[in-house]
Structure formats: structure tokens, C-alpha cells
Amino acid sequence: MFVTVQIDRKPSIRVYLHSNIGFCIDFLPEMEFPLGKDAVFATLKELLITEFMLEPDSISLEKRLDEDLQLDSLDTVDLVVNLRDHTKGEIDPTLFKDAYTVQDMVDLLHPIWKPA
């Protein structure tokens, strides 16, 4: 069994618990801790507010991009382009063709999200 201690969103220390010898410690300075989906949602929400002038209270995970937030397919492409700085590499806008809700966008972005 082990426990990882995180400092500034990065695993820094891993403590292994051994039944016979107690514990040992590994330092993990080179690893990055993947951000949770809440960080992706927060950035996505901020962009929806600033770029599309949406009200903060109108944005939640279950909101539909087209019907609830009034975003068309071109708006979605613009949103994806604005998110490039937050992801690892280029984003293919066609990946988001089946994204209907804010939750869909978060789920698709999370695996390619990079820490700030």
C-alpha cells in the first residue's frame, strides 16, 4: 500500500507502507498530477463568460450547448480554438462534433488538459 503526497498539484512524495519494515519514502519531483475535471470546467466556464458573454449562473455541467447556451457549431469551434493554450498539443475540433452539453466538453477536454 502507498500514499502519494501532493504539493502544488504535483505528486512530490510517495510513502510505501510495509508490514515488516514500517515504511519507505520515494521522492517524485518529475511527475505531474493530472488536474481534476473541476479545473477544466472552471476554465471552460470562464471562457464561456468572457468570449460569449454568458451569465455565470447560466453555465452548469448539464446545460446543452445549443439549446441552453445558444452556441452554434461555429461558436463551439471558436471555443475549442480559445482552449488551445490549456491543452497538450493541437485540438481537433471534429472531436467535439458529438458534444451536446458542457459535461461532454469537460469529458473530452480532461484527458488532453495540461496543468496551468
N, C-alpha and C positions, 0 to 999 in steps of 0.2 A: 504494500500500500504506500502511496505517496501523496504529498500535499504540495501544490505549487503556490508560492507567494508572489503576488504581482505588485510591481511598483511602476507607476506611470503607464498602465495598460500593457506592460511587458512582463512576462514571467522572468523573475530575477533569481529566485532560489527554489529548488525543489528538495523537499525533505522526504527521505525514504525511511519508513518505519519498519524495523526488523524485529522479529520476536526474540531472537537470540542475542543480538548485539546492541539493541537500542535503536539508534538512527544514524543516518549519514546525510550529508548536505552536498548538493551539486549547485554550482552557480551557472545560470543560463543567460548571460548578457546578450547573446546574439539573436535570440528568438524574439519574435513579435507576437503579441497576444491579439488574436482576431477580435475586432470590435463587435459588440453585440448589435442586433438589429435595431435597437433603440437609437444608436448613434446614426445609423443610416436614415432612419425615419426623421430624426431631428434635422439633419442636413437637407433631406428632401422637402420637409415642411418649410424650412427657411427659404429654400429656392422657390417653392410654390408661392410663398408670401411676397418675396421681393420681385421675382420675374413676372408673375402672373397676377399680382395684386389681389390675391385671395385673402380673405379674412382668416386669422389664425384659428378661430373657433370652428370654421367650416371644414378644417382638414383633420381627418382621422383615418385610421387604417382601413376601415370598412367602406370609406367613400369611393364611389365609382368615378373614374377619371372623366368620362364623357358626360354622364347624366348629372352627377352631383357637383363636380368641379368645373364643368363646361369646358374641358380641354379636348380639342380635336386631335387627330393624328399628327398634324404638323406641330402642335403645341408639345406633344409627347416627344417628338424628335428634338425640339428645342430644349426641352428639359433634360434629355439624355446628353445633349451636347454640353449643357451647363454643368453636368455632373462629371465630365471627363477628368477634371482635376482631382476628384475624390476617389478615382478607381485606378486599378493596376492596369495600365495599358489603355488601348482604344476600346470604346464600347461600340458594339454593332447594334444600331437602332432596331434592326429586324428582330432581335431577341425579345423586344418589348411589344411585338405585334399582338400578343395574346395577354397583355397586361391590362386588366379591366379595373382594378382597384389600386389604391395606394399600397395595400398589403402586397399585391402582386409585384409592384415596383420594388418594394423593400426586399422581398424574397429573391428577386432576380439580381438586385444590386449587391446584396450581402456577400456572396462568395467572391466578388471581384473588388470589394471595398478595401481601401488602404487607410491605415491609421493617419490621423492628422499630424 
